[in-house]
Amino acid sequence: QNVPEEAARQDIPLLDFDPEDMGNLAAIQNSIAFIPSKFIRRLRLLWIKYLQRALDSDEVIDWKKYFLLPVILFDSGAASSSSDLKKNMSQRITLLEVDNWDSFTFFSLSIRKDNVHQQGSEDKLYALAKKFAKAGELSKALKVLLRSNSEEMQVEGIEEKLRSKFPAPTGDDLVDMDALLRHQLSDDVERIEVPVEKVVFVVGNLKRMVKCGFDKMRHEHLKDLFGKTFQANPEEAEFRTIYTKLINRLINGEIPATVLPLFRDIEVVAIPKKGNDIRPIGINTLDRKIAAAASNLVLKDLSREHFKGLQFCMEKNGCEKIV
């Protein structure tokens, strides 16, 4: 189905979705690829307002509002031109500035016509390759062009194949997931603290033209909110500081358990393989990606020394060393 069953019967306010059901936002079209420059400052102030409120609260509603910001603000809507898109964005910003969420429902967003990822026509593939090339992503452009010349692979029963790749837990599982989820670190474990400068470095090195997750937050969006230069103005510095607080909370597991699905869940995409098979690719939300990259950055040397002789994936040519 293209939309969740309950939402198909009635237009549900976005704030009424439970965190565990936010994955239904995968049915929404991909977000716009850029932020019009005239809106960046207003959006940055919105992010500061709602993120600070979430960090100061254990209320689910505050975390949902923060999570839904990119879903609402970067939706293309019914815009048929650049001016329409800017007009829609301005109206939505104005509503959120006064905390008015009444008009934001599931069907107020742009629903995908088809949730199954299929190979496009050659014209579409060439257009996509051109888009990558203009953005400076030449390797991605080349991969698209090579795909256009390859034999198309049609895969039947994609949904069933995806489910088979993620079997339900059974009593014979090697890992006791309940025990794993209940596990608590001792109080004397040192907290991982990532400085603002490390998060700025991670965000600055994000690649362009990368598919967003069901949070609809793109690399380009976060880069704009962070600011273009290493030396930030006061508002950019405030945004970077508060966003770093979020990243450290995620790394250290200091997020209310009720909202963990917002950062834990992934969108699964099926990539066709030969033999009528698929390769499942999980797309994380952007905050989770930043938290993972930032923690790896500060723990890399410690982990390399601690797992020396046991773990080879943390260094180049790891497979060759194992052989």
C-alpha positions in Angstrom: 0.0 0.0 0.0 1.1 3.5 -0.7 -0.1 5.0 2.6 -0.7 3.4 6.1 -4.1 1.8 6.4 -5.3 4.0 9.1 -4.2 7.2 7.3 -6.0 5.9 4.2 -9.3 6.0 6.0 -8.9 9.4 7.5 -6.4 12.3 7.3 -4.4 11.9 10.5 -2.6 14.9 12.0 1.1 14.3 11.9 1.4 14.9 15.7 -1.0 12.0 16.3 1.4 9.5 14.9 3.2 7.5 17.6 7.0 7.4 17.2 6.9 3.7 16.3 4.6 4.6 13.4 6.7 7.5 12.0 8.2 5.0 9.5 5.1 5.5 7.5 6.7 8.8 6.4 8.7 6.7 3.9 5.5 6.9 1.8 6.2 10.7 1.4 8.1 11.9 -1.6 11.8 12.8 -1.2 12.4 16.3 0.1 13.6 19.2 -1.9 17.3 19.2 -2.6 18.1 22.7 -1.4 16.9 25.5 1.0 16.2 28.8 -0.7 18.8 31.2 0.8 16.2 33.7 2.0 14.8 31.2 4.4 17.9 29.8 6.0 18.0 32.2 9.0 14.3 31.7 9.8 14.7 27.9 9.6 17.8 27.9 11.8 15.9 29.8 14.5 13.1 27.3 14.2 15.4 24.4 14.7 17.0 26.1 17.7 13.6 26.7 19.3 12.2 23.2 18.8 15.4 21.3 19.4 16.1 23.1 22.7 12.5 22.5 23.8 13.0 18.7 23.1 16.3 18.5 24.9 14.8 20.2 28.0 11.8 17.9 28.0 10.9 14.2 28.2 7.5 14.9 26.5 7.0 12.8 23.4 5.2 15.7 21.7 8.3 18.0 21.9 10.5 15.3 20.3 7.9 14.6 17.6 7.8 18.3 16.7 11.5 18.5 16.3 11.6 15.3 14.2 8.8 16.5 11.9 10.4 19.9 11.0 12.2 18.7 7.9 9.3 16.5 6.9 6.9 19.5 6.8 9.3 22.3 5.7 11.2 20.5 3.0 8.2 18.8 1.4 7.7 19.9 -2.2 3.9 20.0 -1.8 1.9 20.9 -4.8 4.4 23.5 -6.0 4.7 23.6 -9.8 7.4 26.3 -9.8 10.1 27.8 -7.7 8.0 30.7 -6.7 5.2 28.3 -5.5 7.7 26.3 -3.5 9.0 29.4 -1.8 5.4 30.6 -1.1 4.5 27.2 0.5 7.7 27.2 2.6 7.1 30.7 3.8 3.5 29.9 4.9 4.7 26.7 6.7 7.5 28.6 8.5 5.1 31.3 9.6 2.7 28.7 11.1 5.5 26.8 12.9 7.0 30.1 14.3 3.8 30.4 16.3 3.6 26.7 17.1 0.5 26.1 15.0 0.5 22.5 13.7 -3.2 22.2 13.0 -3.0 22.1 9.2 -0.1 19.5 9.1 -1.7 16.2 8.3 -0.5 13.1 6.5 -2.3 14.1 3.3 -1.0 17.6 3.5 2.3 16.2 2.3 3.3 14.8 -1.1 2.6 11.1 -1.2 4.6 8.9 -3.5 2.7 7.5 -6.4 4.6 4.2 -6.1 6.7 3.1 -3.1 8.5 0.4 -5.1 11.9 1.6 -6.3 12.1 0.7 -10.0 14.7 1.4 -12.7 13.7 4.4 -14.8 13.9 4.9 -18.5 17.2 5.8 -20.1 16.1 9.5 -20.4 15.5 9.6 -16.6 18.9 7.9 -15.9 20.8 10.3 -18.1 19.0 13.3 -16.4 20.0 11.9 -13.0 23.6 11.4 -14.2 23.7 15.0 -15.4 22.4 16.1 -12.0 25.1 14.3 -10.2 27.8 15.6 -12.5 26.6 19.2 -12.0 26.9 18.7 -8.2 30.5 17.4 -8.7 29.6 13.8 -7.8 31.3 12.4 -10.9 31.6 8.8 -9.6 27.9 8.7 -8.9 27.2 10.0 -12.4 29.3 7.3 -13.9 27.5 4.6 -11.9 24.2 5.8 -13.2 25.4 5.8 -16.8 26.8 2.3 -16.4 23.4 1.2 -15.1 21.7 2.7 -18.1 23.7 0.4 -20.4 23.2 -2.7 -18.3 20.5 -5.2 -18.7 17.5 -4.3 -16.6 16.6 -6.7 -13.8 13.0 -7.2 -13.0 12.4 -8.6 -9.5 9.0 -10.2 -8.6 7.6 -10.2 -5.0 9.8 -7.5 -3.6 7.9 -7.1 -0.4 8.0 -10.8 0.4 11.7 -10.9 -0.4 12.3 -8.0 1.9 10.4 -9.6 4.7 12.4 -12.8 4.3 15.7 -10.9 4.8 14.4 -9.7 8.2 12.9 -12.8 9.8 10.9 -12.4 13.0 12.7 -13.4 16.3 12.4 -17.0 17.4 13.3 -18.9 20.5 16.4 -20.3 18.8 18.0 -16.9 18.3 21.7 -16.7 19.2 21.2 -13.3 20.9 18.7 -12.7 23.7 17.4 -9.4 22.4 15.3 -8.7 25.6 18.4 -9.1 27.7 20.4 -7.0 25.4 17.8 -4.2 25.5 17.7 -4.4 29.3 21.4 -4.1 29.6 22.6 -1.1 31.5 26.2 0.2 31.7 27.6 0.7 35.2 27.7 4.1 36.7 31.5 4.4 36.5 31.6 4.1 32.7 33.0 7.3 31.2 30.6 9.4 29.2 31.5 9.9 25.5 31.7 13.6 24.8 32.1 14.9 21.3 33.1 18.5 21.0 31.4 21.0 18.7 34.4 21.1 16.4 34.2 17.4 15.7 30.5 17.6 14.8 31.3 20.6 12.5 34.0 18.5 10.8 31.6 15.6 10.3 28.9 17.9 8.8 31.4 19.7 6.6 32.5 16.4 5.1 29.0 15.2 4.2 28.6 14.3 0.6 26.0 15.9 -1.6 23.2 14.2 -3.5 22.7 11.4 -0.9 19.2 9.9 -0.5 17.5 11.0 2.7 15.8 8.7 5.2 12.2 8.9 6.3 13.1 12.0 8.3 13.5 13.8 4.9 16.5 15.7 6.2 19.3 15.9 3.5 23.0 16.5 4.0 22.5 19.8 2.1 19.9 21.0 4.6 22.1 20.4 7.6 25.1 22.0 6.0 23.0 25.2 5.3 21.8 25.3 8.9 25.4 24.9 10.2 26.6 27.7 8.1 29.0 27.8 5.2 32.2 28.8 7.0 34.1 27.3 9.9 33.9 30.6 11.8 30.2 30.8 12.7 28.1 33.9 13.4 26.3 34.0 16.8 23.1 32.2 15.5 25.1 29.6 13.6 27.3 29.0 16.8 24.1 28.6 18.9 22.7 26.1 16.4 26.0 24.1 16.3 26.1 24.0 20.1 22.6 22.8 20.6 22.8 20.3 17.8 26.0 18.9 19.3 24.1 18.4 22.6 21.6 16.3 20.7 24.4 14.2 19.1 26.0 13.6 22.5 22.6 12.6 24.0 22.1 10.1 21.1 25.6 8.7 21.5 25.2 8.2 25.3 21.7 6.8 25.1 20.2 9.8 26.9 17.1 10.0 24.8 13.6 9.2 26.3 12.9 5.5 25.5 9.4 6.5 24.1 11.0 8.4 21.2 13.9 6.0 20.4 12.1 4.8 17.2 12.5 8.3 15.7 16.3 7.7 15.7 16.5 3.9 15.6 14.2 2.9 12.7 15.4 2.8 9.1 13.9 3.0 5.7 14.6 -0.2 3.7 15.3 0.0 0.0 15.4 -3.1 -2.3 18.3 -3.1 -4.8 17.8 -5.7 -7.6 20.2 -8.5 -7.9 20.6 -11.2 -10.5 18.6 -14.4 -10.1 15.3 -12.6 -9.2 16.8 -11.5 -5.8 17.3 -8.3 -3.9 19.9 -6.6 -1.7 18.2 -4.7 1.2 19.8 -1.3 2.0 18.9 0.4 5.2 18.8 4.2 5.1 19.3 5.9 8.5 17.9 9.2 9.7 20.5 12.0 9.4 20.9 12.6 13.2 21.7 8.9 13.7 24.3 9.1 10.9 26.0 12.1 12.4 26.0 10.5 15.9 27.7 7.4 14.5 30.3 9.3 12.5 31.1 11.7 15.4 31.5 8.9 17.9 33.7 7.0 15.5 35.8 10.1 15.1 36.6 10.5 18.8 36.9 6.8 19.6 38.8 5.7 16.5 42.3 5.6 18.1 41.0 4.0 21.3 39.1 1.4 19.4 42.0 0.6 17.1 44.3 0.0 20.0 41.8 -1.9 22.1 40.8 -4.3 19.3 44.3 -4.6 17.8 44.8 -8.0 16.2 41.1 -8.8 16.5 39.2 -6.1 14.5 40.4 -5.2 11.0 37.5 -3.3 9.6 38.6 -0.1 11.2 41.6 0.3 8.9 42.4 0.2 5.2 43.1 -3.2 3.5 41.5 -5.0 6.4 40.5 -8.0 4.3 44.0 -8.4 2.9 45.5 -8.5 6.4 43.0 -11.2 7.4 44.0 -13.3 4.4 
